[in-house]
Every structure is written in C-alpha cells, then in structure tokens.
C-alpha cells in the first residue's frame, strides 16, 4: 500500500464496521430481540422505534467530544457489571444513542476513532466508568459520555543496520495489578499497529498516560537461522530487550509523541535438555518451554516437543538473565492405566554465550477430592471444578477441570501448586463460593501440596447469594461529581482471590448514589476516592494505605445500607 494510506485505511475500516452494525440493527426484526443482547440503534427524529419485549429497559444518552460537540456513528455498548452478553448500538447524526437491555447494572462505554474510548461517569480516559442501575423505571435517559481527544504516537522501526522494518508490530503496554499481582497488559486500539513499507507507524486514539512501548519483529526477522550467533527480539524503548529495563513513555493529548525504535539483536541461546519422570523413566511425550518472567508477564521465548528419548533442543535469541524451563509430560499409555500429567521446572542462568544443558525431572500433580454443595438457585449440573495457576511462570499450563459426580463429588488430578481451586458454571460464572477443609478456609495457593499426594475432604459451597453495599456519598467539591467507592476485605490474604470477591468498586452517580454487589461475606473496609485508574484497583500498596483510614463494616449475605462521608481519601 502506498505511503500515507495506512491511517486512511484504518479510518475507512472503522466507518465500515459502524455501517455494518447499523445495517444489521435495522434489518433485525423487532420480535427477535433477546433481553441483555439487543442491538437497537438510535434513529433520531420521529421515526418509530422497535417494540420492546416485556421486562426490557432502555438506556438513552448522547456522546460528545471535549468541546461538547455531538459524535456521530460512535459505537456504544452496555456491559453487564456481573458479566455476560453486552448490548450495543451506534449513535445517530446528533450523537444520540438508545440501548435496549434486561434489568440489571451496566457500564456504558463508547468508542470512535480518533478519540480515546470513554465511559459514562469517567473523570479521565483511564478511569473506571460509573455503573448504571437499570431496574425499576423503564427508561434511563440523559447519560452523556464525553470522549477525550486521543493522543498520537508515531515513529519508525528499523533494524540494526538502519533498514526500515516492514510489518513490525508496535505495542503499547500498561503496568497494573490483577488480584494484587503485578501484570502488564496490551492496550487495544482501532488504528493499525504495524509498520508500513518505510518502517513508519502512527497510533491514534490513545488515552493520555504512561506506557511501555515495544516493537515485535515480523516472522522473517525473528527466525533464528542455523549457525546464527545473533537474533532479533522484541525491543522496548530505549532500545533494550528486557522489559525490566524499559523506560516509560509519557503520552499527552496536546502533542504528538514521536519515537524511533531500533530492533535489538541478542545472542542465540542453544539449550539442550533431558527429561525423566518421577520414577526415573524416560519421558517420551511432552512439551518443553523456555520462559522469561518480567513485570508479572511470562513470555515464552522458545518451545520444543520431546523426542522419543526424552531429549529436546531449543534455540532462540535471548538477553542474558535468569530463565525458567517448564516441562509438561504424560506417561506412556499402558493397558489398564490412565494417562497422567507430570510437571517439571528448572531454572537456568544465561550469560550470553555458550551452549547450556539442563536435566528436568518431572513429578505427578496432586489429586484433590471433595464435594460441592449448592444454595439457592444454582444448577449443580452446569458446574465444573477447575484449577487456576497463581504463578505467571505456570500460566502456560492447561488447567484441568472436571464435572461433578453423584452428590456433588469431584476428583481433580494433575494439580500443581501454587494454584486456585475454583468452581464455575458453564451458563453463568457469577457464583459466590467458600472453600474449606476441616472447617477452615482452604486454598491450594497457600496450602502445602506435595507432588502425587492426595488432598481429601475439600468442601466448596456455591451460592448466588452475595453481600453488598448501597447508599449515598455526600458530594462535595473535594470528591468531584462521580466519586469512586472502594470496598476491600480487612484480611489482606483475601485480596488475591482470583474471582475478585473481596475487592469491589463502584462509581457514584451524579446524585451520589452507589451500589456494590457480589462481595463474599466477611469484614471489609470502605473508602471513597476522587478517581482511580482501572489497572490500579488491586494495587496492594494503595489498599494498605487506604486501610488505615477507611470505614469498617461487617457483611453477611445481603446488601447493607451505608452512606459515606463527603471527604475523599
């Protein structure tokens, strides 16, 4: 494609997507609308609107830019606060929208290039949006969404010789927290994120903020040729291949941020390995991976299948440092035996030269047995027990899951600690649970689970009943128009719960009303904030600081009324 057309191509793609959504919505028969998943575009004027199914609700509003001008043909979605299918529509020529939803609680968000995506009630583009309750009244009207001017990040990608790199993938990464664990997430944009035929890229619609910027070489550059001593790697600003050494790039909406990325070549690591099982037998089937954990992200540097003699060879460009070798195997199929998984890990230190050798010994996972009991409107037939690794280095392991047996009994084999033992529904994952053993709270993440050792007597209680808070925040100039309410468990060990049942937030409406649902019973601290970035909600340092001056409340299995003071933390 000739130079300069990339941005026009991206804009045209966005317009076509919007047009398709509008066309589909117009052609959809009104009697086929399903609650919670209806797409109903705002048509403006006096044109009749589709008939609503009994029990459905409408959300109306307008999308404006920073200068209060209507944003036409923006994509607007209503996302259920408890998870599930979203409703969507497109604004009309006056920027107005109309969404048809089932009763519930939703966040309303809008996006259109070249603006940064935004949501109702946000103070900044990176803030949490407000949650809109749609229940008693058939309509919620007047919900304005303001889209901030999107920032622009542009530049070039070249190789070590200064030659433009075509098709390099440019990434914007944000540091944050997930259940108190540091993570790095990739920012999603509508604009093209690849370099053109002259190595140039231009990212627009970026929310102002601080980012890690990286370029990933295309396949032709990243391949390691036989006998090669250097190879190209993902490169971070300011020209390093290690995320830990990357420097943040500050992006603002009032100017275009221009950067130049020169791809880094690292020495080629050749790693030979041998794998044996727990009983000293050769592992003839399995997969080995070379992993680098940086910033809470586990990156697979290389991978290889095991040969029939249990050996493997991996080659990849790698910066000097510490790496984890992970191996997942299965024993040979023998008559009368089930196939069991075994996991092995080894740590290696790569100094940038020479060939390394490693011996990895695998061990079988633990066997966890127990029973699931249900309360309330929970269909036990739709429940499954599964295991979620807590370590980023183990995130590549496929988690086992099992259906419930008679009386809610379960047996999960191949469990490798540290892990979380969870229950999910195939139809609706919004279930609250308590896991215990011998009458006490139990977690595979903290319990000592030995390889091959059975763990019996685990009790998992599943219920749709949950605790919550509702009330009014006394509005003041200090708190702003939409203060954020944060509720978090008093026990810090519960902050890492993978379901997020012990940390919840809600942004108050313009009238100060807020509501938080889905909390597990227990003791909590509650605080109000002017705003909080999405990626910082579970920052343990922030929560510890808030804990000292937050209000204490004990919750059962119902929503508790609690008005909050005017001052914001």
C-alpha positions as CSV (number, residue, x, y, z in Angstrom):
1,X,0.0,0.0,0.0
2,X,1.5,3.4,-0.9
3,X,2.8,5.6,2.0
4,X,0.3,7.7,3.9
5,X,-2.7,5.5,3.2
6,X,-2.4,3.4,6.4
7,X,-4.3,6.0,8.5
8,X,-6.9,6.5,5.8
9,X,-7.3,2.7,5.5
10,X,-7.8,2.4,9.3
11,X,-10.4,5.2,9.3
12,X,-12.3,3.6,6.4
13,X,-12.3,0.3,8.3
14,X,-13.8,1.9,11.3
15,X,-16.6,3.6,9.2
16,X,-17.4,0.2,7.5
17,X,-17.6,-1.5,10.9
18,X,-20.0,1.1,12.1
19,X,-22.1,0.9,8.9
20,X,-22.3,-2.9,9.2
21,X,-23.6,-2.7,12.8
22,X,-26.2,-0.1,11.9
23,X,-27.3,-2.2,8.9
24,X,-27.6,-5.4,11.0
25,X,-29.6,-3.5,13.6
26,X,-32.0,-2.1,11.1
27,X,-32.6,-5.5,9.4
28,X,-33.1,-7.3,12.7
29,X,-36.8,-8.0,13.4
30,X,-38.1,-6.3,16.5
31,X,-39.7,-9.6,17.8
32,X,-36.3,-11.3,17.8
33,X,-34.8,-9.1,20.4
34,X,-33.4,-11.0,23.4
35,X,-33.0,-9.4,26.8
36,X,-29.5,-8.4,27.5
37,X,-28.2,-8.8,23.9
38,X,-30.4,-6.5,21.8
39,X,-28.8,-4.1,19.4
40,X,-31.1,-1.1,18.9
41,X,-29.6,1.9,17.1
42,X,-30.8,5.4,17.9
43,X,-32.6,6.7,14.8
44,X,-33.3,10.3,15.7
45,X,-36.3,12.4,14.5
46,X,-39.8,11.0,14.9
47,X,-39.2,7.6,13.2
48,X,-40.9,4.8,15.2
49,X,-38.7,2.7,17.4
50,X,-38.9,-1.1,17.6
51,X,-41.4,-2.6,20.1
52,X,-39.8,-3.7,23.4
53,X,-40.2,-7.1,24.9
54,X,-42.0,-7.0,28.3
55,X,-39.4,-6.6,31.1
56,X,-36.8,-4.9,28.9
57,X,-35.4,-1.4,29.7
58,X,-33.9,1.4,27.6
59,X,-30.8,3.5,28.2
60,X,-30.6,6.8,26.3
61,X,-28.0,9.4,26.1
62,X,-25.5,11.3,23.9
63,X,-21.9,11.0,23.0
64,X,-20.0,14.3,23.0
65,X,-16.4,15.3,22.3
66,X,-14.2,17.5,24.6
67,X,-15.8,20.7,23.0
68,X,-19.4,19.4,23.7
69,X,-19.9,18.6,20.0
70,X,-22.0,15.5,19.1
71,X,-20.0,12.5,18.0
72,X,-21.9,10.7,15.2
73,X,-21.7,7.0,14.4
74,X,-19.8,6.1,17.6
75,X,-20.1,2.5,18.8
76,X,-21.8,2.4,22.2
77,X,-22.0,-0.7,24.4
78,X,-23.8,-1.6,27.7
79,X,-21.6,-4.2,29.5
80,X,-23.3,-6.1,32.4
81,X,-21.5,-5.4,35.7
82,X,-21.8,-9.1,36.6
83,X,-20.5,-10.4,33.3
84,X,-22.5,-11.8,30.3
85,X,-23.5,-10.5,26.9
86,X,-23.4,-6.8,26.1
87,X,-25.9,-4.7,24.3
88,X,-24.7,-2.4,21.5
89,X,-25.7,0.3,19.2
90,X,-24.4,3.2,17.1
91,X,-25.1,6.9,17.7
92,X,-27.1,8.9,15.2
93,X,-26.1,12.1,13.4
94,X,-26.7,14.1,16.7
95,X,-24.6,11.7,18.7
96,X,-27.6,10.2,20.5
97,X,-28.0,6.6,21.3
98,X,-30.6,4.2,22.6
99,X,-29.8,0.8,24.1
100,X,-32.3,-2.0,24.9
101,X,-31.3,-4.2,27.9
102,X,-32.6,-6.5,30.5
103,X,-32.9,-5.1,34.1
104,X,-29.5,-5.1,35.7
105,X,-26.4,-3.0,36.3
106,X,-24.3,-1.8,33.4
107,X,-21.3,0.3,32.4
108,X,-21.9,2.4,29.3
109,X,-18.9,2.9,27.0
110,X,-18.3,4.5,23.6
111,X,-15.6,4.5,21.1
112,X,-14.8,6.0,17.7
113,X,-11.6,6.9,16.0
114,X,-9.7,9.1,16.5
115,X,-11.0,9.8,20.1
116,X,-9.9,7.8,23.1
117,X,-12.5,5.3,24.2
118,X,-14.6,6.6,27.1
119,X,-17.4,5.6,29.5
120,X,-20.3,7.3,31.4
121,X,-19.1,8.9,34.6
122,X,-15.3,8.8,33.8
123,X,-13.2,11.7,35.0
124,X,-10.3,10.7,32.8
125,X,-10.0,8.2,29.9
126,X,-8.2,5.7,32.1
127,X,-10.7,5.9,34.9
128,X,-13.3,3.5,36.0
129,X,-16.7,4.3,34.4
130,X,-19.9,4.6,36.6
131,X,-22.2,1.6,37.0
132,X,-25.8,2.4,35.8
133,X,-28.7,0.6,37.5
134,X,-31.5,-0.3,35.2
135,X,-34.3,-1.8,37.2
136,X,-37.5,-0.1,38.4
137,X,-38.0,2.6,35.8
138,X,-38.4,1.5,32.1
139,X,-36.0,4.3,30.9
140,X,-32.7,5.8,32.0
141,X,-32.2,9.0,30.0
142,X,-29.6,11.8,29.8
143,X,-26.5,9.7,30.2
144,X,-23.8,11.7,28.5
145,X,-20.5,10.2,27.5
146,X,-17.6,12.5,26.8
147,X,-14.8,11.3,24.6
148,X,-11.4,12.8,25.3
149,X,-9.1,13.8,22.4
150,X,-7.0,10.8,21.6
151,X,-3.2,11.1,21.7
152,X,-0.9,10.2,18.8
153,X,2.2,8.0,19.0
154,X,4.2,7.8,15.8
155,X,7.7,6.9,14.7
156,X,9.8,4.4,12.8
157,X,11.1,0.8,13.3
158,X,14.5,0.0,11.8
159,X,16.9,-3.0,12.2
160,X,20.5,-2.9,13.4
161,X,21.7,-1.7,10.0
162,X,19.1,1.2,9.9
163,X,17.0,-0.5,7.3
164,X,13.2,0.1,7.7
165,X,11.4,-3.0,9.1
166,X,8.1,-3.7,7.3
167,X,5.3,-5.3,9.3
168,X,6.7,-4.9,12.7
169,X,4.0,-5.0,15.4
170,X,4.1,-1.9,17.7
171,X,2.8,-2.5,21.2
172,X,1.6,-0.1,23.9
173,X,1.8,-1.8,27.3
174,X,0.4,-0.7,30.7
175,X,1.7,-1.8,34.1
176,X,-1.0,-2.6,36.6
177,X,-2.3,-5.2,39.0
178,X,-4.6,-8.2,38.8
179,X,-5.7,-9.5,42.2
180,X,-2.6,-7.7,43.8
181,X,-0.2,-9.4,41.3
182,X,1.8,-7.0,39.1
183,X,0.8,-7.5,35.4
184,X,1.5,-5.9,32.1
185,X,-1.5,-5.6,29.7
186,X,-1.5,-4.7,26.0
187,X,-3.6,-1.6,25.0
188,X,-6.2,-2.3,22.3
189,X,-6.5,0.3,19.6
190,X,-8.6,0.7,16.5
191,X,-5.7,2.1,14.5
192,X,-3.2,-0.1,12.7
193,X,-0.3,-1.1,15.0
194,X,2.1,-2.3,12.3
195,X,4.8,-0.5,10.5
196,X,4.4,0.3,6.8
197,X,6.8,-0.2,3.8
198,X,9.0,2.6,5.1
199,X,9.0,1.3,8.7
200,X,6.7,4.1,9.8
201,X,3.8,3.7,12.2
202,X,1.1,6.0,13.6
203,X,-1.1,5.1,16.5
204,X,-4.0,7.3,17.3
205,X,-7.0,7.3,19.7
206,X,-4.5,6.6,22.5
207,X,-5.7,7.6,26.0
208,X,-3.2,10.0,27.6
209,X,-0.9,8.3,30.1
210,X,2.3,6.5,30.7
211,X,3.1,3.5,28.5
212,X,5.8,0.9,27.8
213,X,6.4,1.0,24.0
214,X,7.8,-2.1,22.2
215,X,8.2,-3.3,18.7
216,X,8.0,-7.0,17.8
217,X,9.9,-8.0,14.7
218,X,8.0,-9.9,11.9
219,X,8.5,-13.6,11.4
220,X,11.3,-13.2,8.9
221,X,13.4,-11.1,11.3
222,X,12.6,-13.2,14.5
223,X,13.6,-16.5,13.0
224,X,16.9,-17.9,14.2
225,X,18.9,-19.4,11.2
226,X,21.1,-22.5,11.7
227,X,24.5,-21.5,12.9
228,X,23.4,-17.9,13.7
229,X,25.0,-16.2,16.7
230,X,22.6,-13.2,16.9
231,X,18.9,-12.9,16.5
232,X,16.2,-10.1,16.7
233,X,14.0,-9.8,19.8
234,X,11.1,-7.7,20.9
235,X,12.6,-4.3,21.6
236,X,11.5,-1.8,24.2
237,X,12.2,1.9,24.5
238,X,15.0,3.0,25.0
239,X,16.5,0.1,22.8
240,X,16.6,-2.8,25.2
241,X,15.2,-6.4,25.0
242,X,14.4,-6.7,28.7
243,X,11.1,-5.3,30.0
244,X,12.6,-4.7,33.4
245,X,14.9,-2.2,31.8
246,X,12.3,-0.4,29.7
247,X,11.6,3.3,30.3
248,X,8.0,4.6,30.3
249,X,6.9,7.0,27.5
250,X,4.6,9.8,28.6
251,X,1.8,10.4,26.1
252,X,-0.3,13.6,26.1
253,X,-3.2,14.7,24.0
254,X,-1.8,18.2,23.2
255,X,1.1,17.0,21.2
256,X,2.2,14.0,19.0
257,X,4.7,11.7,20.6
258,X,7.4,10.7,18.1
259,X,9.8,7.8,18.8
260,X,12.4,5.8,16.9
261,X,12.8,2.0,17.6
262,X,15.9,0.2,16.6
263,X,15.5,-3.5,16.9
264,X,17.9,-5.2,19.2
265,X,19.9,-8.4,18.3
266,X,20.6,-10.7,21.2
267,X,22.9,-13.7,21.4
268,X,21.3,-17.0,20.4
269,X,20.8,-19.4,23.3
270,X,21.0,-23.1,22.5
271,X,19.6,-25.2,25.2
272,X,19.8,-29.0,25.2
273,X,17.7,-30.8,27.7
274,X,16.9,-34.3,29.0
275,X,13.6,-35.1,30.8
276,X,12.9,-38.0,33.1
277,X,9.8,-38.8,35.1
278,X,9.4,-39.1,38.8
279,X,10.3,-42.8,38.7
280,X,13.4,-42.2,36.6
281,X,11.8,-43.4,33.3
282,X,12.3,-41.6,30.0
283,X,9.5,-39.2,29.2
284,X,8.7,-39.9,25.5
285,X,5.9,-37.4,25.1
286,X,5.5,-33.9,26.2
287,X,6.4,-30.2,25.7
288,X,9.2,-28.1,27.0
289,X,9.1,-24.3,27.2
290,X,11.7,-21.6,27.9
291,X,10.1,-18.8,29.8
292,X,11.1,-15.3,30.9
293,X,9.1,-13.7,33.7
294,X,9.2,-9.9,33.6
295,X,6.9,-7.3,35.1
296,X,4.3,-10.0,36.0
297,X,4.2,-11.3,32.4
298,X,5.5,-14.7,31.4
299,X,6.9,-14.7,27.9
300,X,7.5,-17.9,26.0
301,X,11.0,-17.4,24.5
302,X,11.1,-20.8,22.8
303,X,9.4,-24.2,22.8
304,X,10.1,-27.8,21.7
305,X,8.5,-31.2,21.7
306,X,10.2,-34.0,23.5
307,X,12.0,-36.6,21.3
308,X,11.3,-40.4,21.9
309,X,14.4,-40.5,24.2
310,X,13.1,-37.6,26.3
311,X,15.5,-35.0,24.9
312,X,14.9,-31.6,23.4
313,X,16.7,-28.8,21.7
314,X,15.7,-25.1,21.8
315,X,17.2,-22.2,20.0
316,X,16.2,-18.5,20.4
317,X,17.7,-15.1,20.7
318,X,17.8,-14.3,24.4
319,X,19.1,-11.5,26.5
320,X,21.4,-12.6,29.4
321,X,19.4,-13.4,32.5
322,X,17.5,-16.0,34.5
323,X,15.0,-18.2,32.7
324,X,12.6,-21.0,33.7
325,X,12.4,-24.2,31.8
326,X,9.0,-25.8,32.2
327,X,8.1,-29.3,31.0
328,X,4.7,-31.0,30.9
329,X,4.7,-34.7,30.2
330,X,2.3,-37.7,30.1
331,X,3.3,-41.3,30.9
332,X,3.2,-43.9,28.1
333,X,-0.3,-45.4,27.5
334,X,-0.3,-48.9,29.1
335,X,-3.2,-51.3,29.3
336,X,-5.4,-50.6,32.3
337,X,-3.6,-47.3,33.1
338,X,-4.9,-43.8,32.7
339,X,-2.7,-41.1,31.2
340,X,-1.3,-38.9,34.0
341,X,0.4,-35.5,33.7
342,X,3.7,-34.7,35.3
343,X,5.3,-31.2,35.6
344,X,8.9,-30.3,35.9
345,X,10.7,-27.0,36.3
346,X,14.3,-25.9,36.3
347,X,16.0,-22.5,36.4
348,X,18.9,-21.6,34.2
349,X,21.2,-18.6,34.1
350,X,22.2,-17.4,30.6
351,X,25.3,-15.3,30.4
352,X,25.2,-14.6,26.7
353,X,27.5,-17.2,25.3
354,X,28.0,-20.9,25.0
355,X,25.5,-23.8,24.9
356,X,23.6,-24.8,28.0
357,X,22.4,-28.2,29.1
358,X,19.7,-29.0,31.7
359,X,18.1,-32.1,33.2
360,X,14.5,-31.7,34.2
361,X,12.8,-34.2,36.5
362,X,9.0,-34.2,36.4
363,X,6.6,-35.2,39.2
364,X,2.9,-36.0,39.2
365,X,0.5,-33.5,40.4
366,X,-1.6,-33.8,43.5
367,X,-5.1,-35.4,43.5
368,X,-7.7,-33.2,45.1
369,X,-11.0,-34.8,46.1
370,X,-14.0,-33.2,47.8
371,X,-17.7,-32.2,47.4
372,X,-19.6,-29.2,46.1
373,X,-22.8,-28.1,47.9
374,X,-25.1,-25.5,46.5
375,X,-27.5,-23.0,47.9
376,X,-30.3,-21.1,46.3
377,X,-30.9,-21.0,42.5
378,X,-27.8,-22.9,41.4
379,X,-27.9,-25.7,38.8
380,X,-25.3,-28.2,40.0
381,X,-25.4,-29.9,36.6
382,X,-23.8,-26.9,35.0
383,X,-20.9,-26.6,37.5
384,X,-17.3,-27.6,36.9
385,X,-14.3,-27.6,39.2
386,X,-11.2,-26.3,37.7
387,X,-7.7,-25.2,38.7
388,X,-6.1,-21.8,38.0
389,X,-2.3,-21.4,38.5
390,X,-1.3,-18.4,40.6
391,X,2.2,-18.1,39.1
392,X,2.9,-16.2,35.9
393,X,5.5,-18.9,35.1
394,X,2.8,-21.6,35.1
395,X,0.2,-19.7,33.1
396,X,1.0,-21.8,30.0
397,X,-0.2,-25.0,31.7
398,X,-3.7,-26.0,30.6
399,X,-5.8,-26.2,33.8
400,X,-7.7,-29.5,34.4
401,X,-11.4,-29.3,35.0
402,X,-14.0,-31.9,35.9
403,X,-17.8,-32.1,36.1
404,X,-19.5,-33.0,39.4
405,X,-20.3,-36.6,40.2
406,X,-23.2,-38.0,42.3
407,X,-23.8,-35.9,45.4
408,X,-21.6,-33.1,44.1
409,X,-18.4,-35.2,44.5
410,X,-15.3,-34.3,42.4
411,X,-11.8,-35.5,41.9
412,X,-9.2,-33.3,40.1
413,X,-5.9,-35.0,39.1
414,X,-2.7,-33.3,38.0
415,X,-2.9,-30.3,40.3
416,X,0.4,-28.4,40.6
417,X,0.6,-25.9,43.5
418,X,0.5,-23.0,43.9
419,X,-3.0,-22.9,42.4
420,X,-6.5,-21.7,43.0
421,X,-9.3,-24.3,43.2
422,X,-12.4,-22.7,41.7
423,X,-16.0,-23.6,40.6
424,X,-17.5,-22.1,37.5
425,X,-20.9,-22.5,35.8
426,X,-20.9,-23.2,32.0
427,X,-24.0,-21.0,31.8
428,X,-23.3,-18.2,34.3
429,X,-19.9,-17.8,36.1
430,X,-21.3,-15.3,38.6
431,X,-21.3,-17.6,41.6
432,X,-20.0,-16.9,45.1
433,X,-18.2,-19.7,46.9
434,X,-16.4,-20.7,50.1
435,X,-13.7,-23.3,50.0
436,X,-12.9,-25.1,53.3
437,X,-11.2,-28.2,54.7
438,X,-11.8,-29.5,58.2
439,X,-14.0,-26.5,58.9
440,X,-11.3,-23.9,58.0
441,X,-10.8,-21.7,54.9
442,X,-8.6,-23.6,52.4
443,X,-6.6,-22.6,49.4
444,X,-4.2,-24.6,47.2
445,X,-2.3,-21.3,46.8
446,X,-1.1,-21.4,50.4
447,X,-1.5,-25.0,51.5
448,X,1.4,-27.3,51.3
449,X,0.5,-29.6,48.4
450,X,3.1,-32.3,47.7
451,X,3.5,-34.0,44.3
452,X,1.4,-37.1,43.9
453,X,-0.2,-36.6,47.4
454,X,-4.0,-36.8,47.7
455,X,-5.8,-33.9,49.3
456,X,-9.1,-35.1,50.6
457,X,-12.1,-33.6,52.3
458,X,-12.3,-30.3,50.4
459,X,-15.7,-28.7,50.7
460,X,-16.8,-26.0,48.2
461,X,-20.0,-24.1,48.9
462,X,-21.6,-22.4,45.9
463,X,-24.4,-19.8,46.1
464,X,-25.9,-17.0,44.1
465,X,-26.5,-15.0,47.3
466,X,-23.8,-12.4,47.9
467,X,-23.1,-9.4,50.1
468,X,-23.2,-5.8,49.0
469,X,-23.3,-2.1,49.9
470,X,-25.6,0.6,48.8
471,X,-26.0,4.2,49.8
472,X,-25.2,7.8,49.1
473,X,-21.8,9.6,49.0
474,X,-22.1,13.1,50.4
475,X,-21.0,15.1,47.3
476,X,-18.5,18.0,47.7
477,X,-16.0,19.8,45.5
478,X,-13.3,17.6,47.0
479,X,-14.8,14.4,45.8
480,X,-15.9,15.6,42.3
481,X,-19.1,14.7,40.5
482,X,-18.6,10.9,40.4
483,X,-16.6,9.7,43.4
484,X,-15.4,6.1,43.5
485,X,-16.3,3.8,46.4
486,X,-13.8,1.0,47.1
487,X,-14.7,-2.0,49.4
488,X,-11.9,-4.4,50.2
489,X,-11.5,-7.2,52.7
490,X,-9.9,-6.4,56.1
491,X,-7.9,-9.6,55.7
492,X,-5.1,-8.9,53.3
493,X,-4.7,-12.6,52.4
494,X,-8.1,-12.4,50.7
495,X,-7.1,-9.6,48.3
496,X,-5.5,-12.1,45.9
497,X,-8.8,-14.0,45.4
498,X,-8.9,-14.8,41.6
499,X,-12.6,-14.1,41.4
500,X,-12.2,-10.6,42.9
501,X,-14.9,-11.3,45.5
502,X,-13.1,-9.4,48.2
503,X,-12.3,-6.2,46.3
504,X,-15.1,-4.3,44.5
505,X,-15.5,-0.7,43.3
506,X,-18.4,1.4,42.2
507,X,-18.5,5.0,40.8
508,X,-21.3,7.0,42.3
509,X,-23.9,8.6,40.0
510,X,-24.5,12.3,39.7
511,X,-26.9,12.1,42.6
512,X,-24.3,10.5,44.9
513,X,-26.0,7.0,44.9
514,X,-23.7,4.0,44.6
515,X,-24.2,0.2,44.9
516,X,-21.6,-2.6,45.2
517,X,-22.7,-6.2,44.6
518,X,-21.0,-9.6,44.5
519,X,-18.9,-9.4,47.7
520,X,-18.2,-12.5,49.8
521,X,-19.4,-12.3,53.4
522,X,-16.8,-11.0,55.9
523,X,-15.2,-7.9,57.4
524,X,-14.4,-5.0,55.0
525,X,-13.0,-1.5,54.8
526,X,-14.8,1.1,52.7
527,X,-13.3,4.3,51.3
528,X,-14.2,7.0,48.8
529,X,-11.8,8.3,46.1
530,X,-12.0,11.1,43.6
531,X,-10.9,8.6,40.9
532,X,-8.8,5.5,40.4
533,X,-7.2,4.1,37.2
534,X,-8.6,0.7,36.1
535,X,-5.3,-1.0,36.3
536,X,-4.6,0.2,39.9
537,X,-7.7,-1.1,41.7
538,X,-6.0,-4.1,43.3
539,X,-2.6,-2.4,44.0
540,X,-1.7,-3.8,47.4
541,X,0.3,-0.7,48.4
542,X,-2.7,1.6,47.6
543,X,-5.1,-0.6,49.5
544,X,-2.8,-0.8,52.6
545,X,-2.6,3.0,52.6
546,X,-6.4,3.3,52.4
547,X,-7.0,0.7,55.0
548,X,-5.7,2.9,57.8
549,X,-8.4,5.5,57.3
550,X,-11.3,3.6,55.7
551,X,-14.6,2.7,57.5
552,X,-15.0,-0.8,58.8
553,X,-18.2,-2.8,58.0
554,X,-19.1,-6.5,58.5
555,X,-21.2,-8.0,55.7
556,X,-23.4,-11.1,55.7
557,X,-25.3,-12.4,52.6
558,X,-27.4,-9.3,51.9
559,X,-26.9,-5.7,50.7
560,X,-26.2,-3.4,53.6
561,X,-27.2,0.3,53.5
562,X,-24.2,2.5,54.2
563,X,-24.0,6.3,53.5
564,X,-20.4,7.6,53.2
565,X,-18.9,11.0,54.3
566,X,-18.2,13.8,52.0
567,X,-14.5,13.8,52.3
568,X,-12.5,11.7,49.8
569,X,-9.3,9.8,50.6
